[in-house]
Amino acid sequence: MLKVKVMKLIKLFLLICIPTFLLVGCTSDTYYDDYPQQNDLGLFIQQYDLWEVDYDATRGNGSVPFLDRAFTISFINRVVYANNNMSGFGYTGNGLGIDVGTFNTTFNTVTVNHDSYGYYTLEISYMGGNRIELYDRSQNTSYVLYGYNVNNYDYDAVFYQNMNYFLQEFQAWKKVYTSNYGVLNDFDNENFIKFLSRGNQFQSSTNNPNTGLNNISWRYTGVYDVFNINNDPYSKILTLDYDFWGNEEFVFTIVNDSRIRLTHRSSGTVYEFEGVGYIQYLKVGGGVKDFAKMKNIPE
């Protein structure tokens, strides 16, 4: 009789414990399916070739300068790379951009020694999938980044989403072509345009096209804007709102990394401008490393 009671107690114990064990096991498996392996975020950020910064998701009033300017940032073999320019985007450094510093990691932090800005220690939080948050506790400011590999990253899409920044990457744009069709208009006389980052201001000049960059007289000023065109990701609308005589509106397309095409909407005239005085943001010595060979990526 005692033996029967003992067996009943054992069965009851197993009925209670086994479901609990299975529940804990299932919960643990689900957790790790949605979390970086080895629970090491310092290693996780090195598993992607590059991280795209989502500026719209930035929180806080502080600033981490090398993240504020970068379109993408990479942590490869203790070297930090950044794509700070749209000109050359997807080609410079085999897609990674330029070498801007070094880094070290712990299980949940990355410390960057930037060539221009010095040391920053950022806390890493995993947000699911290929998304992380980098948090600067000293400034209470965070950045959200998405991880990608160079072989499946859509450089063209990012480039055309940021065409307004591309305009700012040259000290001036010089007119090199005017079509022989289209109605005569005041913009026919404009030979140089300069796009400034502050307040979306622009300057223009009627100086001779052979005028040196330092001798251009910026006679006209105003504010510019770039707008999307429905169902056309590769073109934009560019408006030049002059301070004195009103607006000029163009369909704006990219010819190559230093040449743009402006189609004047009211006259139909087509103009092409070449960038002069390229501005390499945060350029450092030593050039870029051969990332394709480093990662054994086919060129």
Buried (B, 14 or more C-beta within 10 A) or exposed (E): EEEEEEEEEEEEEEEEEEEEEEEEEEEEEEEEEEEBEEEBBBEBBBEBBBBBBEEEBBEEEBEBEBBEBBBBBBBBEEBBBBBBBBBBBBEBBBBBBBBBBBBEBEEBBBBBBBBEBEEBBBBBEBEEEBBBBBBBEEEEBBBBBBBBBBEEBEBEEBBBBBBBBBBBBBBBBBBEEBBEEBEEBEBBEBBBBBBBEEEBBBBBBBBEEEBEEEEBEBEBBBBBBBEEEEEEEEBBBBBBBBEEEEEBBBBBBBEEBBBBBBBBBEBEBBBBBBBBEEEEBBBBEEEBBEBBEEBEBEE
